Amino acid sequence: MKEKLKGYDFTLIIVPLLLAGFGIMMIYSASMVSAVVEGLESTYYFYKQIQWFIIALIGFVICCFFPYKYYQKLTKLIIIFSGILLICVLLFGETINNATRSIEILGFNIQPSEFVKLALIVYLASVYSKKQMYIKDFMQGVFPPLLLTFLMIGLIVIQPDIGTASIILLIASIVIISAGIRLKHIALLLAISIVGIIIALPKMITETRISRITGAYQPFLNPETEGYHLIQSYLAIGNGGLSGEGLGQSIQKLGYLWGAHTDFIMAVIAEELGVFGIVIVIGLFTVLTLRGLFIAKKCTDSFGSLMAIGISSMVGIQAIVNLGAISGILPITGVTLPFISYGGSSLLVLMISMGILNNIARSVHLKEQEPKVIETEEINTYKHRRGSTWPI
């Protein structure tokens, strides 16, 4: 058993578990009032998240032991299944607040766009690791995988879910750049993206999106409407000060702050635990992201390295987007805080991703140990042939 556990990265085990456990505690604190207002038990969201955590933990353990290189063989199956889920959302999905983003499977509410994040990381890592011989050729090495990537992102934009689509685009961009494409190809892709945004802009501009931008950068212009959510977030952060009001003592969660247990859970953390709580959470995200990138750098297998980069980027980018929204740096997009916000699909995907990253870390560790093992075997063989005396 000890040999099986050898090589796993305990940072990538302890930090995700700490974040997920802390998230469950904060969901309980932040959701009690909103659950009662909705006619549910005060512990409804708390127990729901525990159920998802157990499922996610099982997925984490399985992926820790499942050799990551097999995902390359399963890439087609993974990407086809993800595409089918996205189509099912458009056909049979549940519409909430003018957006159709989830479907019900076996009694569980699933958000397929969360799974697409990981599926595209696996796909891009697999394809570009195979195309390393001609990665400098734009039409042969770079462009073909982008067609499928843009198709998947397009299906998410239609839902509409601009926040998740933007995060996936950023993750994909980081993986593609890390694959080693030329600088001029990066510039070309950037130009194509800008043209695409300009073409799509008239259809993307709606009153709701304009109000979100106004609410983010001029919240006090319309404090009762567009700016309401951000102002309540400011009040929560301001009330917390350095040390916070105390666990469970948030005032803004009592019906004032929308999405207290989802998008704006960090505002509740700030109010109850203060700046110290914010620093600890951000510190844990930083450790997790940097540790993943460190593993990516040490991994000699391009597929494993690109997957590690994609997974680390996913955690870091999503955390930045969420924190940017609650602080008014970015518009509110409905992006949850990784591991901490309420949401089963997000937690499951993140824990599976950490399991994959752990398996890559173990592979890197065992690879580093190989030369020492070979050297020891060679010495023992030499001793056996020449006798017990080691020659000087």
N, C-alpha and C positions, 0 to 999 in steps of 0.2 A: 504493500500500500504506500509505503514511504517513497519507493522508487517511482510510483505512478504520479505522485504529487511533486516530484522533483522538477524544478525548472519553471514552475508557474510564478507569475509576478504578483506578489502579495499586495502591492500598491493597487493593482487593477482588480483585486478582489475586495480589499478593505474599503477603498474610497467609494466605489459604486454602492456597496451595501450600506455605508454610512449615509450617503446621499438619499438612497431609497428609504431607509429607516427614518431618517429625519423628515423626509417628505410625507410619510404616513402620519407622523406625529403632527406636522403642520397642517395637513389636510383635515385631520380631526378638529384642530383648533379653528381653522378658517371656514369650515363647511357646516358647522352645527346649526347656525342660525338660518343660512340659506336652505338647508335641507328641511327644516321645520316649516319655513315659509312655503316651500313647494309641496307640503303635505306629507313629507317623508319622516322617518325616524331620524333623530339628530345624528346617529352614528352611521347612517346609510352610506355616505361616500367613504367614510373611514373603513368600513368592512368590505366595500367593493374594491378599494385599493389594496387591501390585504389579500383578497382573492387573486387579484392580478399579480401581486408581488410573489405569491406562491408559484403561480404559473411561470412568471418571469424567472424566478430562481431555478426552477427545473430546466428551463431553456438555457439559462446561464451555465449550469453544471454540464449539461449535455454538450454544449458548444465548446466548453473548456477541454473536453476529452476528444471531441470529434476533430480529426486532422483537417486543418484549414485548406489544404491543397485539394481536397475532394470537392470543395465548392466550385473549383474551376471546371470540373466535369459536370457539375449540376447547374451551370450558369444558364443554359437555355431553358431548363425547366423552371428555374427561379424567376427569370424575366418574363416567361410566358404566363406563369401563374399570377405574377404581379399585374401584368396587363389585363388579364381576365378579371381580376378583382376591381380594377379601376373602371372597366366597362360595366361590371355589375353595379357599381355605385351609381353610374349615370342612369342605368335601367331600373334598378330596384332600390336605390338608396333612400334614406330618410332625410327629408328636407327640414332643416332647422335654421331659423333666421335667414331665409332666402339662400341658403347654401346646402348642397347635397354632398356630404363628405363621408358618410358612414353607412354600413350595412349591418344587419343582425345575422350572426352565424351561431347556431347552437345556443341561443340565449345570450350571447355576448355581443356587445356593440363594437364593431371593428372599424378602424379608420385605415383603409388600405394605403393611403398616401404615406403613412408612417413606414410601412413595410417597403414601399417603393424606394425610400431613401437608401436602405441597406441593399436592396436588390440591385439598384443602379451602381452602387459602390462595388459590389461583387462583379457585375457585368463589365464595367469600365476597367477595373483592375485586371480582369481576365483577358479582355480583348487587347488592351494596350501592352500587357506583359507579353502577349504572343506576337505583337506587331513591333517589337523593339528593333528588329532587323531593318525595317523600313519606316520607322517613326518620323523620319525627316521628310518623307513623301506625304504631302498634304492629302491628296486625293485617295491614295491607297492606304496610308497608315493612320491618318487623323480623322478624316471626314466621315467615313461610313458609320462608325459607332454613334456619331452625333445625331444622325437621323432618328434612331430609335430613342435616344435620350430626349430629344426635343419633342418627340411624339408623346412620351410618357409625361413630360412636363406639361404639354398641351392639354392632356386629359385631366390633369390636376387643376390647371387654370380654369377650365370649363366649369368646375364644380360650384362656385369658384373658390380657390384657396391660393391666393397670390403669395401669402407668407410662406407656406410650405414649398410652393413652386420656386420661389426665389432662393430659399435655403438649398434645395436640391441643385439648382443651377450653380450656386456658389461652390457646393461640394464637388460637383462634376468638374467645374473649372479648375479647382485645386488638384484633383486627381489627374486631369489631362495635362496640366502644366508640369506636374511632378513626373509624368511619364517621359518627359524629355523632348517635347515638341519644340520646334524652332521659334525664335522670338517673332519673326515676321508672320508665322502662322498664328501666333497668339494675337498679334495686331489685326490680322485678317478676321479671326473669329470675333474679336471685339467689335470690328466694323460691321460684321454681319448681324451681331446682336443688337447694335444701336439702330441699324436699319429696321430690324424686326420689331423693336420696341416702338419706333416711330410709326410704323405701319399699324401696329396693334393699339397704339395709344388712344385713338378716338373711341374704340370699343371698350377699352379698359377704364376710361374716365367716366365715372358715375358719381352721383351726388354723395353716395355713401363713402367712396374713396376720397373724394375731395374733402368731406367733413372730417375724415380721419387725419388727413394732412393738416387741415386747419386746427383740429383738436390737439395735434402733437406740437405744433410750432406757434400757435396763438391760442392757447387754451382759455385765457381770460377774456378773449373777444366774445365768446359765447359760453360762459361758465355753466349754464343750465342745460346745454345740449352737447355740442361737439367737444367742448373742453371738460365736461363733467368728470369722466372717468380718470383722466390724467390729474385733475385737481385733487380728487379724492386720494389718488396714489401719492401725490405730493404731501397731503395732510398726514397720511399714514407714515411716510418716511420722516416727516418733520416731527411728528409726535414721538417717534421712537428715540430720537437723539442718539447718544453714544451707547447707552446700556439697555434701552428699550423699556416698555411699560410692564414687561413680565409675560411669561408664557400664558396664553389664553386671555390676555387683557386688552387685545386690540378693540378699538372702538369702531374703526372704519369697516370692519367685517360685519357689523351689525346692520347690514342692509344698505350701507352707503357705497361700498366699493364693489363694483361689478366684477365677477370672476375672481372672487377672493381666494378660492381653492384651485383655480386653474391658471389663467394668464397672469393675474396680479398677485399670486401667492407670495412673491418676493416683497411686495409692499407690506403684507401682513407680517412677514419675517422681520422686516425693518422696524415695524411699529412695536412688535413684541420683544425682539432681541437686540434692536438697535444696530448701530454701525458695526459692533463686534460680530453680530450674527451675519451681516452682509459680507464682511471681510472673510469670515470662515468659509462661507458658502462659495464665494468667488475663488478663494484660495484652493478649495477642493477641486473645483472645475479646472483651474489652471494646472494643478498637479496632474490631473487625469489627462488633459489634452497634451501637455508637454511629455508625459510619460509615454503616451501612444506614439508621438512623433519621434521620440528617442528610440523606441522599438523599431519603428519604420526605418530609421537611419541604419540601425544595426543589422536589419534583415537583408540577407544577400539575395533572396528570392524576390524578383520584381513583383510577382503577383501578391505575395504576402506584404511587401513593403507598401505597395499602392493601396491595398486594403486597409492597412494600419493608418495610413495618411487619411484616407477617406473617413474612417470611423472616428479618428481623433478630430478631424475637421467638423464632422457632424455634431459632436458634443460641443465643441468650442463655438461654432457659428450659431447654433440654436440658443446657447446660453447668452451670447452677445446680443442677439436679436430680441430675446425676451427682456433682458435687462435694459436695452435701449428703449424699448416700448414703455416700460413703467417709469422711466426717468425722463421721457420726452425727447430723447435724442433721435429716436426712430418712430414712425407712425405705428399705431396699434394694429397688429396683423393677426392676432389670435394664435401666436406661437407660444407653446407652453415652455416652462422651465424644465430642462432635462432632469429626470429621476425624481423631481420634487413635486411638480404640478400633478393634479389629478388627471388620470388618463391611462387606461390599460394598454392600449396599442403602443403608445409612446414608451411606456415603461418596459413592455415586453421586447420591443425592438432594441432598446438601449441595452438591456441586460444580455440579450443574445449577442449584440455587438461586442460587449465587454468579454463575453465568453470566447468569441472568435479572436479578439485581440490577445486574450490570455493564451490561447493556443499558439498564436504566432510568437508570442514572447517565449513560450516553452521551447518551441522549435529553434528559436535563435539561441537560447541558452544551451540546448543540447548540441547544436552545431558548434558552438564555441568550445564545448568540452571534447569534441571529437579528436583534435590533434593530440591532446594529452592521453586519451585512451589508446590511440595508435602507438604513441611513443612508448607507453608502458608495455604494450604487447610486444613491441620490437625488442625492448630491453630484456624481457623475460625469455623470449625466443633465443636471443643471443647468449644469455646466461646458460640456458639449457644446453646449447651446442658447445660452448667453450668451458663449461664447468661453473662452479659456484663463485670463483674468483673473478671480480670485475677488473679488466685490464686497465692499466694507467696510461 
